[in-house]
Amino acid sequence: MQVAVNKAAQLKAKPDEKKLGFGTIFTDHMFNMDYSIEKGWHDPRIEPYTALVLAPSTMVLHYGQGVFEGLKAYRNQQGGVQMFRPRENFKRLNASSRKLCIPEVDEAFALDALKQLLTVEEAWVPSEPGTSLYIRPTIIATDPYLGVRASFTYRFFIILCPVGAYYAEGFNPVKIMVTKEHVRAVRGGVGDTKTPGNYAASLLAGDKAHKAGYTQVLWLDGVEQKYVEEVGAMNIFFVIGDELITPSLSGSILPGITRDSVLDLAKTWGMTVSERKISIDEVMDAHAAGHLKEIFGSGTAAVISPVGALKYEERVITVGDGRVGPLAHRFFQAIQDIQYGITQGPRSWVELV
Ligand SMILES: Cc1ncc(COP(=O)(O)O)c(C=O)c1O
């Protein structure tokens, strides 16, 4: 399939790269493609970024049948543009789609279409340290219909947004709070997919954590509320003694690409790595025994987010000395260096545009 290109007659003024926030500025163009049962995925096109015109009855608005992804394009050392493991994002998009009864896209084609969009929008990839162009592929159910069933039609779009350095004010630890009142996802549900409802379902607990003075919620499993699952919208790691531990993918945890990269690097560095169940009691006991060295989250937005304090029921513990731990720092630096083309990393992790 050929991607048709219809360029905008007028281009927007580029923002000040030193003042980029997150998720508010969008580039001149977007990618669009439609699905119908008769034609399959068809009419791929790059066209000016514009509002979607949707009937109020559009299915995604009522039943949440939608999936999305989040990845970034980086300005590399040589002045070119590169992405970090984008094939994994399209693979995960399809995995999410399968769970939401959405027709899959051809991953190689979608990556190629994204590269074409990035080529058109090359000038939007910022070069200030820590900045990047955030990429949001999304698929929504578009039938104008009320009634619970899978839609017969869909729109796949990709939008781009220049974003600032996540750690503009320094690489600082966050305070997190365990919730036992709410759960994010359950086994057999859709916690391992990127679907809008998961994020809507996390808002109330997040709001309560913020009001209590904490940045993120530490989610426990939805069955026993005993085992740690994720932190905010990130995967989570613990360093206990010499063991690097992250919860195993139980079906309710999003299989993060940063998580996978941390595990891969840790193994390359000869560390003891465990993907296993870890209970909140084990974490608290390890702290009491003086073995809990570090906790950090992992995800595309922040890469690594060190945790300085954790609240569980009435207890608040300081992790390590409350500052950024050496491993959090090492993973952050190593992954960022690969993303910005400062170092090579495993060959297939970097995709040049
Ligand atoms: C719920 C959730 N967990 C984990 C992650 C981290 O995944 P990744 O490392 O692929 O960004 C994300 C962000 O994408 C997320 O939304």
The ligand as an SDF file (V2000), in Angstrom:
LIG
                    3D

 16 16  0  0  0  0  0  0  0  0999 V2000
    0.4470    1.1440   32.6760 C   0  0  0  0  0  0  0  0  0  0  0  0
    1.8150    1.2750   32.1340 C   0  0  0  0  0  0  0  0  0  0  0  0
    2.7950    0.4920   32.6120 N   0  0  0  0  0  0  0  0  0  0  0  0
    4.0600    0.5500   32.1430 C   0  0  0  0  0  0  0  0  0  0  0  0
    4.4140    1.4350   31.1470 C   0  0  0  0  0  0  0  0  0  0  0  0
    5.8160    1.4580   30.6320 C   0  0  0  0  0  0  0  0  0  0  0  0
    5.8900    0.9220   29.3300 O   0  0  0  0  0  0  0  0  0  0  0  0
    7.0290    1.3830   28.3270 P   0  0  0  0  0  0  0  0  0  0  0  0
    8.3220    1.1130   29.0070 O   0  0  0  0  0  0  0  0  0  0  0  0
    6.8290    0.5280   27.1170 O   0  0  0  0  0  0  0  0  0  0  0  0
    6.8170    2.8200   28.0750 O   0  0  0  0  0  0  0  0  0  0  0  0
    3.4270    2.2950   30.6180 C   0  0  0  0  0  0  0  0  0  0  0  0
    3.7710    3.3140   29.6150 C   0  0  0  0  0  0  0  0  0  0  0  0
    3.7610    3.1150   28.4730 O   0  0  0  0  0  0  0  0  0  0  0  0
    2.1010    2.1920   31.1040 C   0  0  0  0  0  0  0  0  0  0  0  0
    1.1410    2.9710   30.5950 O   0  0  0  0  0  0  0  0  0  0  0  0
  1  2  1  0
  2  3  1  0
  2 15  2  0
  3  4  2  0
  4  5  1  0
  5  6  1  0
  5 12  2  0
  6  7  1  0
  7  8  1  0
  8  9  2  0
  8 10  1  0
  8 11  1  0
 12 13  1  0
 12 15  1  0
 13 14  2  0
 15 16  1  0
M  END
$$$$
